[in-house]
């Protein structure tokens, strides 16, 4: 099989890993705190690891990783419904990886896909168990319907964090600058934490997290990437600072200020790398 066809198959796998991450995070946040939610978040991290491996492999073949979100199954009103959808998602992933393993004749790539397949089989078993448990315990959606200015700002923050997670991860695959790659990966992990903090705060405030993103800026080279990253970080730091001044909730103010300070740290890190990159 030629490289272009392999890249096409791997990008389909990558897109579906992306979809699984979003689906599992939505389900984990919507059921509130607890052991099951923590285990589902851990499986979402497994899918993030898969996405990373697949993207690195695609770049190694001379391709560009896809930013598209693949298959998701978001229906259902009860937690047991969601877990059954997660089982179905994993069954689809298992079938697809089996098909791609048969089709691809490159030993190292086949080995990688077999490694991922092992995780997906374990995930399917976990979700089957969770579906039974959720049905027995009558677990329900804990999200609320609050839709005021506070909920709007929190969802705006989630949208930003999701956008820059994708932006920094994919930029890290494309830059040849080792320090930029390392810092982009590190700051993407920090932005993942931010998304979780914001989503959990929305649940606490009886609202509903919306995990969507805006345009991802990949740039035309490392310096261009970093300039785009600095720009968005400065804008978001200012927005979090304004939100902190507007809210009367001391815990929410503390969260916004923490987010602001993290984003300003990212600005300084990226500015240092940009100076070195520009010579």
C-alpha positions, 0 to 999 in steps of 0.5 A: 500500500502506498504512503498516501493511502496509509496516511488516509487510513491513519487520518480516519483513525485519528479523526475517530480518536478525536471524536471519542475524546470529546464524547467521553469527556462530555459523558464524564462531566455530565455525570458529575464527580465519582469513580466512574467519571474519573475512569472515563476521563482516564479512557479519554486520556488513552484516546488522546495518547492514541491521537498523538501516536497516530499524528506522529506517524502521519507526520513521519510519513510526510502527511498532515494530521487531520483536525476534523472530529470523527464519529460520535454518538451523543444521544441518550438521556440516561447515563446507561444510554451514554455508556451503551453508546460508548460501547458502540463507539468502541465496537466501531473502532475495534472493527476499523482498526482490525480492517486497517491492520489487515490492509496496511503492510508496514510492520511498525504501523501494524504494530502500533495499530495492534497496540491501540486495538488492545486499549479499545477492547479494554475500553469496550469491556469497561463501558459494558460494565459501566452501562450495567452499573448505571442502569442498576443505580439509575444514574442521571444527567447532572447538568443544569439549564443555567444560561446566564452571563456566567454560563456564557463566559464559562462556555466561551472559556471552554471553546477557547481552551479546546481550540488552543489544545488542538492548535498547540498539539498540531503545531507541535507536530509541524514545527522542526524547532525542538524547544517549540515542540516541547513547550507547545506540548506542555502548554496544550496539557495545561490547556486540557486542565483548564478545560476540565476546570471550566467544565466542572465549574459549569456543572457546579453552577447547574449549567451544561458544558459545550465542548466546541472549538473555533478556527485553529491557526496552524501558521506557515512556519514556527515564527508564524505559529508562535505569533498567532499563539501569543496573540490569542493568549493575550486576548484570552488573558484579558478576557479572563481578567475582565470576567474576574472583575465582573463576578461576585462569586469569590471561587469563580474569581479565583478560577478566572485569575488562575486561568489568566495567570497561566495564559500570561505565563504561556505568552512569556514562554512563547515570546522567548522561543519566538525571539530565539527563532527570529535570531 
